Amino acid sequence: MNDERPTPPTTDKRVVNAQATVRKLKRLGVETRGLPSGIVRQRQKLREICKLHGVEPEYEV
């Protein structure tokens, strides 16, 4: 059985542009290694990292 609980859906429907956000965070000197491999979880994690550092994530248009 899978012990991992699914992450709750976010109210923000904008899609985080993962590559652009990672580049932005690296420019600011934020450690971005160890992100989950799944793109959905990765975007969720990037949102958390951005919130933690007070950075606005890059969104896909």
Buried (B, 14 or more C-beta within 10 A) or exposed (E): EEEEEEEEEEEEEEEBBBEEBBEBBEEEEBEBEEBEEEEEBBBBBBBEBBEEEEBEBBEEE
